[in-house]
Amino acid sequence: MLSTIAGLLMAGLAIPAVGATGQMAKGGVGVFNDLPSEFTVSPLAQQSRILNADGKVIANPYDENRIIVPLAKISKNMQNAQLAIEDSRFYEHNGLDVRGFSRAVVSNLQGGDTQGASTLTQQYVKISLQYRALSNGDKDAAAAAVEKSYSRKLQELEYALNVEENFTKEQILEGYLNLVYYGDQAYGVEAAAQNYFGVSAAKLNLGQAALLAGIVQQPTAFNPVLNPKAAQSRRNLVLDRMQALGLASAKDVAAAKKQEVAKVVKRKPAKGVCHRSPEPYFCAYVMEWLQKSPQMAVLGKTPAERLKTINQGGLVIRTTLNPAMQASAKKELAKAVKPGNKQNLGGAVTMIEPGTGKVLAMVQATDFAKYQTNLNVDQEYGGGPNGYQIGSTAKTFALVEALERGMPLNATINIPASSPTKPAVFEPRNMVDECSTNEPWPVKNDFSMGAGPMSLREGAVKSVNPFFAALNVRLGACSVRDTMMKMGLHRADGKPISDTISGIALGAGESTPMSVASAYATLAANGKYCEPQPVTAISTPDRKSLKIPAAKCKQVISADVAAGVNDLLQSVVKGNLGSMWSSSARPAAGKTGTTERFNQVWFAGYTPQISTVVLVGNLKPANKNGKLYTLRGKCFGDYGCPSRVYGSTVSAPIWSKIMKSAHKGMPVKDFKNPSADIRKGNYVRLPNVIGRGPDSAMARLKEAGFSGFVAGRTNSSLPAGTVAFTDPSGSALPGGRVGLWLSNGYTPPPPAPRKTAEPAPKKTPEPANTPAKPAPKPKPSKT
C-alpha cells in the first residue's frame, strides 16, 4: 500500500492547479509518514430537548437546522443514492480508492477534467475539520480545512486512513449523512428530508433520495427550490448511476424520472425554535429564562455563552409545565378569546405552585406567528415594557398592609359618599407620603355608596373604590407599594408598580399575570414568596445532571397576616363566583379586577396548592390618539357579548373552570385560620378630642403618640369648627394617623312625615304551580 501511495504522491495528488515539485514528490512518502495521523471525530452540535413535566418534548433548540439520527433511521434508498454518486466502492476501500484515484491522476496529467477522487471518508474528514473550526470560531482553520494545497490533501488522506482503522463503515456513513449540508439551511439528511418533503429520512423514496444525494456536491447550484431544472438533471444523473450499479431497477428509475422536481418538492422550511413548539409562549419564556436567569450560570457566564450551550449541547431540559393544566387552561381561555380574532382581544393565563415558584401553565390567546410579545411575563423574558393595568387586584395589598400594621380583621373605616357620576374627593394635604397627588383626587364608584363606616371584608367583597382610597390614605400608599414589591408584584420592567396613590390603591399601575400570580401565591404559601421557576432539571448527553439552584424563596409577610387576608379573600370568591366555585367544595380565595374604562378584566385566585391569574383585555390598550379602548359590547365566545364587562363576568368564570380541572385528584386543603391576635388587632385607646378645635385636638393626639389631620366637615350640633368625630374612633393603630371631622355647626331638620297611604286591595294569590316572577337582577359592582 505504501508503494502505491508513493506513486500517487509523485503524480501530484490529483491537484494539478497546485501540483507538487519534483523534490516534494520524491519526498512525498517521508512527508506523509511524518504527518499526525490521529483523527478525533468532533461531536456534532446536537439539538437540545425541552420537556414538559411528563417528559414529552415541547421544543428542540438548535444553532443549525440539524437533527441527528442513527443509520437505521435513514432509508436504504438514501444510503444507496449517496454512495452511488459520491463513492460507489465505499465498502471496498480503506479510505483511499486506488482505482478512482489513479483514474483521476491520469485524467489530470493528460489535461482532462480536474478530478478530485476523494472518497466519502476523505470528504467526511474535510467537512469535519471545517465544522470543528467553525464551531470554535476559528475562521482561518476553517479555510485551511478546504484549501486546495498539497499539504492539506496529504493530511486529509492520512486522517482518512486513520478513520477507516478506528470506525466501522456504518459509523462513517452515518456520520457523513448527519454532517453534510443539503442546502436551504438544512444540515444532515433528516433536516433535509423534513425541509424539502415534510417526511423523515426513514421514509425517503427513490426519487427523493436521489434528489437529496445530488445536492451535496453544489448545495446552491443544485438547490431544488432555487434551481429546480438543474436539480432535476442532477437527480436523474444519480438515478442513472444507481441503475448502473444495480442499486435500483430500470422500472423504478424510469418512474422516478417522470416526477418533476418543482412538483415533488413540498418545502416546509424550518421555523424558529418556538414557532415549531406546541407551547410557543412557554417555550419562548424558557429560552429567555435559561439565558438570563442568575440561576443558570451553569450554562455559561453570558447569555451568548448560554445560548450556544443550549443550541449545541444536546441538553435535556425538564420543565415544570403540567400538560394537563396547560391543556385545560388553553381550552377554557379559547372559549372566551379566539387566537387571531379581529376584535383586538387577547387573553393570558399563568399558573404558579405556591411555596415553590414552579410555573405550572402559561397560555396566551394570540397567534404566536403574528404576535410574539408574551403577555404573561416580564420584559426581560419576552414581555412588553410595562404590562397591563391590574385594576382591583391591587386592592389586596392594602389589606395585607392593614393587618401587618395591626388593624383587626373586623376593622372599619369611614368613607365618603360616591357614585358613578359624583366622586368622593380626597385632599392631597391628608396624604402622608410622596406616593400621593398634588391635586384633589376624585374617586368614583361603579354604584352609589352612602357615607359611613365600612369593614375590611365588605370593602373587599364589594371592591369599593373610595374604601380602598381611604385605606391607602390612612396607611400611606408608599407603604402599600413596598408590600407589593416584597410579595413579588412589580411592573414588567422590574420597577415598582406605580408612584402615585391612584396607581397603587386602585390598580392604575401596570404588571403581568405572572407577577400577579406570584404575589397571590405568597398568600397561598402562608407568606412565603418564591421567584417563578420554569426548569427543574438539566442533563448532558452523557446523562450527567447539571446542578441548578432552587428557586429563591423568602418569608416576606407573617403566616398569621397571610391567614387573615386569606380569610377576607375567601369571602370575595363566595360573593363573586357563588355556585360557580362552591360546587367544588374546595376553599379558594381571590380578587376580581376591572380597569378604568373597562379596558382589561382580571381574576387572581388561589387555593393552598395553585395560584392562577386570568387576564382578558384589549391587546392595544388605546388608539393613536391615546383614547382607551373598551371591552363593552365586545363578544367573548361562550360568554356572549355583555354590555358591561367586569372581572366577575368573564375572567372569574374562566378561572373557575381552569381551577376545577387543575385540582382533579388533589386532596382538599384548607387555609390556616387567623389567630386571635389577627382578629382583635393591635389598636390602642385614643384620647377624647371631641369638641376641641383642630389645633388643640392635634396637639392632644400628638401627646398620645398619634398624628391628626383634618379629614373633612360634617353636619353636627357641636359648635362650628370643633371636632364632631374622629376616624378611627375610640382606638387606633399605635402611632397611626387620625382624621378629624369638623362640625358645620348645623343639624338639618328631620324630613316631614309621609302621609299614610290607603291600604292596597288584597291580590288573589297565584296558583302554586305558577312560577313566581323573577326578582330584578342587581347591578354588578365594578370590581
Residue pairs with C-beta under 8 A, 6 or more apart in sequence:
2 29
4 98
5 28
5 29
5 32
5 96
5 157
6 28
6 29
8 98
8 101
8 102
8 105
9 20
9 25
9 28
9 29
9 32
9 154
10 20
10 25
10 26
10 28
11 25
11 105
11 109
12 19
12 20
12 25
12 105
12 108
12 109
13 20
13 150
13 153
13 154
14 101
14 104
14 105
14 108
14 114
14 115
14 116
14 117
14 153
15 108
15 148
15 149
15 150
15 153
16 108
16 109
16 114
17 114
17 148
18 148
18 149
18 150
19 150
20 28
20 150
24 31
24 150
28 154
31 154
32 154
32 157
32 158
35 154
35 155
35 158
36 155
36 158
37 158
37 159
37 161
37 162
38 162
39 125
39 159
39 162
39 163
39 166
41 128
41 163
41 167
41 175
42 128
42 131
42 132
42 135
43 314
43 541
44 66
44 68
44 131
44 178
44 179
44 188
45 62
45 63
45 64
45 66
45 135
45 311
45 312
45 313
45 314
46 66
46 68
46 312
46 313
46 314
46 541
47 60
47 61
47 62
47 66
47 67
47 68
47 311
47 314
48 60
48 61
48 62
48 310
48 311
48 313
48 314
48 315
48 316
48 317
49 57
49 59
49 60
49 315
49 316
49 317
50 57
50 58
50 59
50 60
50 61
50 277
50 283
50 286
50 317
50 319
51 57
51 58
51 316
51 317
51 318
51 319
52 58
52 279
52 319
52 321
52 322
52 323
52 326
53 318
53 319
53 320
53 321
53 322
53 323
53 536
54 322
54 323
55 318
56 323
58 277
58 278
58 279
58 282
58 283
58 319
58 321
59 273
59 274
59 276
59 277
59 279
59 283
59 286
59 287
60 67
60 273
60 276
61 273
61 287
61 310
61 311
62 273
62 311
63 308
63 311
63 312
64 185
64 187
65 185
65 186
65 187
65 191
65 195
65 270
66 178
66 187
66 188
66 190
66 191
67 188
67 190
67 191
67 194
68 178
68 188
68 190
69 178
69 188
69 189
69 190
69 200
69 201
69 202
70 174
71 79
71 170
71 173
71 174
71 177
73 190
73 200
73 201
73 202
74 174
74 177
74 189
74 190
74 201
74 202
74 204
75 201
75 202
75 203
75 204
75 205
75 209
77 204
77 205
77 206
77 208
77 209
77 210
78 177
78 189
78 193
78 201
78 204
78 209
78 212
78 213
79 173
79 177
80 209
80 242
80 247
80 248
81 206
81 209
81 210
81 212
81 213
81 238
81 242
81 247
82 120
82 173
82 176
82 177
82 209
82 212
82 213
82 216
83 90
83 120
83 173
84 213
84 238
84 241
84 242
84 245
84 247
85 213
85 214
85 216
85 217
85 237
85 238
85 241
86 120
86 123
86 213
86 216
86 217
87 97
87 119
87 120
87 121
87 123
88 241
88 245
89 97
89 99
89 100
90 119
90 120
90 121
90 169
90 173
91 169
93 119
94 161
94 164
94 165
95 119
95 121
95 122
95 157
95 160
95 161
95 162
95 163
95 164
96 119
96 122
96 157
96 160
96 161
97 117
97 119
100 117
100 119
101 117
103 115
103 117
104 115
104 116
104 117
105 117
107 113
107 114
107 115
108 114
108 115
118 126
118 156
119 160
120 172
120 173
120 176
121 160
121 163
121 164
121 172
122 156
122 157
122 160
123 176
123 180
124 160
124 163
124 172
124 175
124 176
124 179
125 156
125 159
125 160
125 163
126 145
126 146
126 156
127 176
127 179
127 180
128 175
128 179
129 141
129 145
129 156
129 159
130 142
130 145
130 146
131 179
132 141
133 139
133 140
133 141
133 142
133 144
133 145
134 142
135 312
144 152
145 152
146 152
163 172
164 172
167 175
177 188
177 189
177 201
178 188
178 189
178 190
179 187
179 188
180 187
180 188
180 189
180 216
181 187
181 216
181 219
182 188
182 189
182 191
182 192
182 195
182 196
182 212
182 215
182 216
182 219
183 192
183 215
183 219
183 220
183 222
183 223
183 225
183 226
184 192
184 195
184 196
184 223
184 225
184 267
184 269
185 195
185 269
185 270
186 192
186 194
186 195
186 196
186 270
189 201
189 204
189 212
190 200
190 201
191 270
192 201
192 212
192 215
193 199
193 200
193 201
193 203
193 204
193 208
193 212
194 200
194 268
194 270
195 267
195 268
195 269
195 270
196 208
196 211
196 212
196 224
196 225
196 265
196 266
196 267
196 268
197 204
197 208
197 264
197 265
197 266
197 268
198 266
198 268
199 208
204 212
205 256
206 239
206 242
206 248
206 252
206 253
206 256
207 235
207 239
207 255
207 256
207 257
207 259
207 264
208 264
210 235
210 236
210 238
210 239
210 242
210 256
211 224
211 231
211 232
211 234
211 235
211 238
211 261
211 264
211 265
213 238
214 222
214 231
214 234
214 235
214 237
214 238
215 222
215 223
215 224
215 231
215 234
217 234
220 226
220 227
221 227
221 230
222 230
222 231
222 234
223 231
224 231
224 232
224 261
224 262
224 264
224 265
225 265
225 267
228 260
228 261
228 262
228 265
229 261
231 261
232 260
232 261
232 262
235 256
235 261
236 257
239 248
239 253
239 256
239 257
240 253
242 248
242 253
243 249
243 250
243 253
248 256
270 276
273 283
273 287
274 280
274 281
274 283
274 284
274 287
274 368
275 368
275 369
277 283
279 321
279 326
279 362
280 368
281 362
281 363
281 364
281 368
281 374
281 376
282 319
282 321
282 326
282 359
282 362
282 534
284 368
284 372
284 374
284 382
285 359
285 362
285 374
285 376
285 377
285 381
285 382
285 534
286 317
286 319
286 534
286 535
287 310
288 377
288 380
288 381
288 382
289 296
289 381
289 534
289 535
290 296
290 299
290 306
290 310
290 317
290 535
291 299
291 303
291 306
291 307
291 310
292 303
292 380
292 381
295 533
295 548
295 549
295 551
296 306
296 548
298 538
298 546
298 547
298 548
299 305
299 306
299 309
299 310
299 538
299 546
300 306
300 308
300 309
309 315
310 317
313 540
313 541
314 540
314 541
315 538
315 539
315 540
315 541
315 546
316 537
316 538
316 539
317 535
317 537
317 538
318 535
318 536
318 537
318 538
319 359
319 534
319 535
319 536
320 353
320 358
320 359
320 360
320 533
320 534
320 535
320 536
321 359
321 360
321 361
321 362
321 534
322 351
322 360
322 361
322 662
324 661
324 662
325 351
325 360
325 361
325 658
325 661
325 662
326 360
326 361
326 362
326 363
328 361
328 657
328 658
328 661
328 662
329 349
329 351
329 361
329 363
329 612
329 658
330 363
332 654
332 657
332 658
332 661
333 347
333 348
333 349
333 363
333 365
333 614
333 654
333 658
334 365
334 637
335 637
335 638
335 639
335 654
336 347
336 365
336 616
336 636
336 637
336 638
336 639
336 650
336 654
337 345
337 346
337 347
337 365
337 616
337 636
337 637
338 365
338 637
339 365
339 366
339 367
340 366
340 367
340 370
343 634
343 635
344 618
344 619
344 620
344 629
345 365
345 616
345 617
345 618
345 619
345 634
345 636
346 364
346 365
346 366
346 371
346 375
346 616
346 617
346 618
346 619
347 363
347 364
347 365
347 375
347 614
347 615
347 616
347 617
347 654
348 363
348 364
348 365
348 375
348 376
348 513
348 614
348 615
349 361
349 362
349 363
349 364
349 376
349 513
349 612
349 613
349 614
349 615
349 654
349 658
350 359
350 361
350 362
350 376
350 512
350 513
350 514
350 516
350 517
350 612
350 613
351 359
351 360
351 361
351 362
351 517
351 610
351 611
351 612
351 658
351 662
352 358
352 359
352 360
352 514
352 517
352 518
352 521
352 532
352 610
352 611
352 612
353 360
353 521
353 609
353 610
353 611
354 521
354 522
354 524
354 525
354 528
354 530
354 606
354 608
354 609
354 610
354 611
355 521
355 524
355 525
355 528
355 530
355 553
356 530
356 533
356 551
356 553
357 518
357 521
357 530
357 531
357 532
357 533
357 551
357 553
358 533
358 534
358 536
358 551
359 514
359 532
359 533
359 534
360 610
360 662
361 662
362 376
362 377
362 514
364 374
364 375
364 376
366 375
366 619
371 619
372 382
373 382
373 383
373 384
374 381
374 382
374 383
375 383
375 384
375 388
375 512
375 513
375 615
376 383
376 512
376 513
376 514
377 383
377 492
377 512
377 514
378 490
378 492
378 493
378 494
378 512
378 514
378 515
379 385
379 386
379 492
379 493
379 494
380 494
383 492
383 512
384 492
385 492
385 493
386 491
386 492
386 493
386 510
387 491
387 492
387 510
387 511
387 512
387 515
388 510
388 511
388 512
388 595
388 600
388 615
388 617
388 621
389 507
389 508
389 509
389 510
389 595
389 596
389 599
389 600
389 621
390 497
390 507
390 509
390 510
390 511
390 516
390 593
390 595
390 602
391 506
391 507
391 592
391 593
391 594
391 595
391 596
391 600
391 601
391 602
391 647
392 463
392 468
392 506
392 507
392 591
392 592
392 593
392 594
392 602
392 647
392 782
392 783
393 507
393 516
393 520
393 591
393 592
393 593
393 602
393 604
393 613
393 647
394 484
394 497
394 504
394 505
394 506
394 507
394 509
394 593
395 460
395 463
395 468
395 505
395 506
395 507
395 591
396 460
396 520
396 523
396 565
396 569
396 591
396 604
397 480
397 483
397 484
397 487
397 489
397 504
397 519
398 468
398 471
398 472
398 475
398 480
398 505
399 456
399 460
399 565
399 568
399 569
400 483
400 487
400 523
400 557
400 561
400 562
400 565
401 475
401 479
401 480
401 483
402 411
402 456
402 471
402 475
403 409
403 561
403 564
403 565
403 678
403 681
404 483
404 557
404 558
404 561
405 475
405 479
405 682
405 733
405 736
406 681
406 682
406 683
406 733
406 734
407 456
407 681
407 683
407 733
408 678
408 679
408 680
408 681
408 683
409 456
409 457
409 564
409 567
409 568
409 674
409 678
409 679
409 681
410 455
410 456
410 457
410 679
411 455
411 456
411 681
411 728
412 453
412 454
412 455
412 456
412 728
413 453
413 454
413 467
413 470
413 471
413 474
413 727
413 728
414 451
414 452
414 453
414 454
414 470
414 727
414 739
414 741
415 424
415 449
415 451
415 452
415 453
415 454
415 464
415 466
415 467
415 470
416 424
416 425
416 451
416 466
416 470
416 712
417 424
417 448
417 449
417 450
417 451
418 424
418 443
418 444
418 445
418 448
418 449
418 465
418 466
419 444
419 445
419 447
419 448
419 449
420 444
420 445
420 446
420 447
420 448
421 444
422 444
423 442
423 443
423 444
423 445
424 442
424 443
424 444
424 445
424 466
424 469
425 440
425 441
425 442
425 443
426 440
426 441
426 443
426 469
426 470
426 473
427 440
427 441
428 436
428 437
428 438
428 439
428 440
428 441
429 709
429 710
430 473
430 709
430 710
430 711
430 739
431 437
431 473
431 476
431 477
431 501
432 473
432 476
432 737
433 476
433 477
433 478
433 479
434 478
434 499
435 476
435 477
435 478
435 480
435 481
435 498
435 499
435 500
435 501
435 504
436 477
436 500
436 501
437 500
437 501
437 502
441 469
441 501
441 502
443 465
443 466
443 469
443 506
444 465
445 464
445 465
445 466
445 782
446 465
446 780
446 781
446 782
447 779
447 781
447 782
449 464
449 466
454 464
454 467
456 568
457 568
457 571
458 464
458 467
459 467
459 468
459 471
460 568
460 569
460 571
460 572
460 591
461 571
461 572
461 575
461 576
462 575
462 781
462 783
463 572
463 591
463 592
463 781
463 782
463 783
464 781
465 506
465 782
468 505
468 506
469 501
469 505
469 506
471 505
472 480
472 501
472 504
472 505
473 501
474 736
474 737
474 739
477 500
477 501
477 504
477 505
478 504
480 504
480 505
481 496
481 497
481 498
481 499
481 504
483 557
484 490
484 496
484 497
484 504
484 519
485 496
485 497
486 529
486 556
486 557
487 519
487 522
487 523
487 529
487 556
487 557
488 515
488 518
488 519
488 521
488 522
488 529
488 531
489 497
489 511
489 515
489 516
489 518
489 519
490 496
490 497
490 511
490 515
491 497
491 509
491 510
491 511
492 510
492 511
492 512
492 515
497 503
497 504
497 509
497 510
497 511
498 504
498 508
498 509
498 510
500 508
500 509
502 508
503 509
507 593
507 595
508 595
508 596
513 613
513 614
513 615
514 532
514 613
516 602
516 604
516 613
517 604
517 611
517 612
517 613
518 529
518 530
518 531
518 532
518 611
519 529
520 590
520 591
520 604
520 605
520 606
520 611
520 613
521 529
521 530
521 606
521 611
522 528
522 529
522 556
522 557
522 562
523 562
523 565
523 566
523 569
523 589
523 606
524 566
524 589
524 606
524 607
524 608
524 609
524 610
524 611
525 562
526 559
526 562
526 563
526 672
527 555
527 556
527 557
527 558
527 559
527 561
527 562
528 553
528 554
528 555
528 556
529 553
529 554
529 555
529 556
530 551
530 552
530 553
531 551
531 552
531 553
532 551
533 550
533 551
535 548
536 548
537 545
537 548
538 545
538 546
538 548
539 545
539 546
540 546
559 672
560 674
560 675
560 677
560 678
561 678
562 672
563 671
563 672
563 673
563 674
563 675
563 678
564 674
564 678
564 679
565 589
566 589
566 671
566 672
566 674
567 671
567 673
567 674
568 589
569 589
569 590
569 591
570 587
570 588
570 589
570 671
572 589
572 590
572 591
572 592
573 581
573 588
573 589
573 590
573 605
574 581
574 582
576 592
576 648
576 652
576 783
577 648
577 652
577 653
577 656
580 652
580 653
580 656
581 588
581 656
581 659
581 660
584 659
584 660
584 663
585 668
586 607
586 663
586 668
587 607
587 608
587 668
587 669
587 670
587 671
588 605
588 606
588 607
588 659
589 605
589 606
589 607
589 671
590 603
590 604
590 605
590 606
590 652
590 655
591 603
591 604
591 605
591 783
592 601
592 602
592 603
592 646
592 647
592 648
592 651
592 652
592 783
593 600
593 601
593 602
593 603
593 604
593 647
593 651
593 783
594 600
594 601
594 602
594 645
594 646
594 647
594 782
594 783
595 601
595 617
596 628
597 628
597 630
598 630
598 631
598 632
598 644
598 645
598 646
599 617
599 618
599 621
599 628
599 629
599 630
599 631
600 615
600 616
600 617
600 618
600 621
600 631
601 615
601 616
601 617
601 631
601 645
601 646
601 647
601 649
601 650
601 651
602 613
602 614
602 615
602 616
602 647
602 651
603 613
603 614
603 647
603 648
603 651
603 652
603 654
603 655
604 611
604 612
604 613
605 611
605 612
605 613
605 652
605 655
605 659
606 612
607 659
607 663
607 669
608 669
608 670
608 671
609 663
609 666
609 669
610 659
610 662
610 663
612 655
612 658
612 659
612 662
613 655
614 651
614 652
614 654
614 655
614 658
615 651
616 631
616 636
616 650
616 651
616 654
617 631
618 629
618 630
618 631
620 629
621 628
621 629
622 628
622 629
623 629
631 645
631 650
632 642
632 643
632 644
632 645
633 641
633 643
634 641
634 645
635 641
636 642
636 645
636 650
639 649
639 650
639 653
642 649
642 650
644 780
646 780
646 781
646 782
646 783
647 783
648 780
648 783
649 780
682 733
682 734
683 728
683 731
683 732
683 733
684 731
684 732
684 733
684 734
685 730
685 731
686 701
686 704
686 706
686 726
686 728
686 729
686 730
686 731
686 732
686 738
687 700
687 701
687 703
687 704
689 696
689 697
689 700
689 701
689 708
689 723
689 726
689 740
690 718
690 722
690 723
690 724
690 725
690 726
691 718
691 719
691 722
691 723
692 700
692 722
692 723
693 721
693 722
693 723
694 708
694 710
694 721
694 723
694 740
694 742
697 708
697 723
697 740
698 707
698 708
698 709
698 740
701 707
701 708
701 738
702 708
705 734
705 735
706 732
706 735
706 736
706 737
706 738
707 735
707 736
707 737
707 738
708 726
708 737
708 738
708 739
708 740
709 737
709 738
709 739
709 740
710 739
710 740
710 742
711 727
711 739
711 740
711 741
712 739
712 741
712 742
713 741
713 742
713 743
713 744
714 724
714 725
714 741
714 742
714 743
714 744
715 743
715 744
715 746
715 747
715 748
716 724
716 725
716 743
716 744
716 745
716 746
716 747
717 743
717 747
718 724
718 743
718 745
719 743
719 745
720 742
720 743
720 744
720 745
720 746
721 742
721 743
721 745
722 742
722 743
723 740
723 741
723 742
723 743
724 741
724 742
724 743
725 741
726 738
726 739
726 740
726 741
727 738
727 739
727 741
728 736
728 738
732 738
766 772
